[in-house]
Amino acid sequence: MNKKGPVFAGFFNGGKMKYFIGVDAGTSGIKVVVFNADGKICGSGYHECSVLTPQPGWVEQDPRVLWEACRSAVKMAISNCGTKV
């Protein structure tokens, strides 16, 4: 979780918000959790992210790698729900 906290997004289905997604982008990976409107976890996903160390004491990440990891983790979390989201 970053200093601002996780990012949440919701899915509208039939005019009502039925599912919410929380995304935690950490240094080593992206974790995504899908919740239903009752707060029950429906599915989760995780995708590891590589880090670059161009010199001692430095750590960098490629934003394209982070984006693809996020997309992968979201797809995994939704597919693990076992219901159409």
N, C-alpha and C positions, 0 to 999 in steps of 0.2 A: 504494500500500500504506500502510495506517495504521501507527501506532507499534507496534501489537500484531501486525502482519503480516496476510496475507490470511486470509479465512475459507474453510474447506473443508467440504464436505458430501458424503456418499456415497449412492449408490443401491444398494439390495439387489435382487437379481434371482435367484430360486431359492435363497435362503438365503445367497448369497455376495455380497460387495461387488464389483461389476463396474465401476462408474464413480464418479469423484470430481469435484466441482466446486470450483474456486477462484474467489473473488470479490474483486476489488480495487476498492474504492470510493474513487476519487480526487476531487479538487476539480472537475475538468472532465468527469469521466465515470465510468462503471462498466464494468469489463472482467471478463469471465467466461471461464474455460477449463474444458473437460471433458476429463478424463484417463481412460484405461482402467486396469485393475488392473496393467498392466505399466508404467504411467507415460507411455504414448504419448498425445500430444494428439489428441483425436478431433474437437474443434470449439471454436470460440471466438465470442464476441460482444462488441459494444461499443455503448454508448448514451451519447451526450453529455448532460451535465447543465448546466442554466443556473444562473448565480449571480446573486444580487441584490446591488447596491451602494447601500444606502440613503443613505450619505454617504461622503465620502472616507476611505479607510483601512479601511472596513468591507466584509466579504464575508459574505453569508448564503446558505443554501440551504434550500429548502422540503423537509421530509422526505417529503412526498407525491410530489414530483417525483423524489427519490432512489429511493423505493420502486418507482415505475413504471419508472424507468430500469433498475433492477436486474431487475425482472420481464422487461422487454423483452430485456435482454442475456442472461439465462438462457435464454429461449425461443429466441433466435437461436443461442446456442451449442449447444443440444441439437439444433436442426434442422440445424445444420451438421455434426453428427456423421456423418450418412449411414447410421446404423443406429438401431434402436429402443433407446432408453435407458430 
